Amino acid sequence: MIDRCFNPACRRELRYLQDGRVVRVIRGKAEDVSVEHYWLCGACYATHDFEFPSDGSVALRDRSGGDHTDQFYLRDVLLPERRNRKRAPGDSRAPSIAPL
């Protein structure tokens, strides 16, 4: 469940999806599939975007350009499984930040 902006400098609470970007990350295969959702609020999406490194993590990167609009984006991302066990409810899902 998404409850806050993915940007750790912002962490704006999600109340409704009016603008910004949501990605749905799908990991695993067949019956061992996990789905995670990440959201950038509109203000953060104006300056940042999601990055998907080859290690299967989800990171934040600076946006290079001003191609932002006040529209809402939802996109699926298929990533390789990066963990040996599934997360238990309540395990930390803190975002990582890609170096500049």
LINMO-V53037 format. One record per pair of residues at least 4 apart in sequence whose ideal C-beta (glycine too) atoms are under 6 Angstrom apart, sorted by sequence separation. I is the first residue (numbers start at 1). GAP is how many residues later the second one is. D is the distance in whole Angstrom. If there is no record, write none. Layout:
# LINMO-V53037
i-><I;I>
gap-><GAP;GAP>
d-><D;D>
This chain:
# LINMO-V53037
i-><28;40;44;53;87;5;28;40;5;28;4;5;27;51;4;26;51;3;25;2;48;49;24;49;23;48;47;22;21;20;38;20;20;46;19;56;21;56;14;20;52;56;23;12;6;6;10;2;5;2;7;59;60;61;5;57;59;51;19;21;22;23;24;25;26;27;7;19;28;23;25;27;17;6>
gap-><4;4;4;4;4;5;5;5;6;6;7;7;7;8;9;9;10;11;11;12;12;12;13;14;15;15;16;17;19;20;20;21;22;22;23;23;24;24;25;25;25;26;27;29;32;34;34;35;36;37;37;37;37;37;39;39;39;47;51;52;52;52;52;52;52;52;53;53;53;54;54;54;55;89>
d-><4;5;5;5;4;4;4;4;6;6;5;4;5;4;6;6;4;6;5;5;5;6;5;5;5;6;6;5;5;5;6;5;5;4;3;5;5;5;6;5;6;3;5;5;5;5;5;5;4;5;4;5;5;5;6;6;4;5;5;4;5;5;5;5;5;5;6;6;5;5;6;5;6;5>
